[in-house]
Amino acid sequence: MTSPPADPLDRRTQSRRKHTRAIIEWPVTVISTTGSYQGKAANLSRGGALIYLSHELTIGENVRLAFEIPDYQDVIVAKGE
């Protein structure tokens, strides 16, 4: 038996998600038409990711993402908006 999430907001968010998200702490580089920005990926799924950046992007802006996988010296490159 699993216990429910402590925060009711988490429960609502999880029920709306189509894909399960993995909790991660990976450095990420976001490349847009305005520049290249360093940030941190907090979670990742087949349908999206939560990325913290100090630079604000425009909604719908096309970007390239380079996730740096710690301990593996590998990079995953993806496109997003």
Helices and strands as residue ranges (DSSP letters): H 8-16, E 22-32, E 35-45, E 48-53, E 63-69, E 74-80
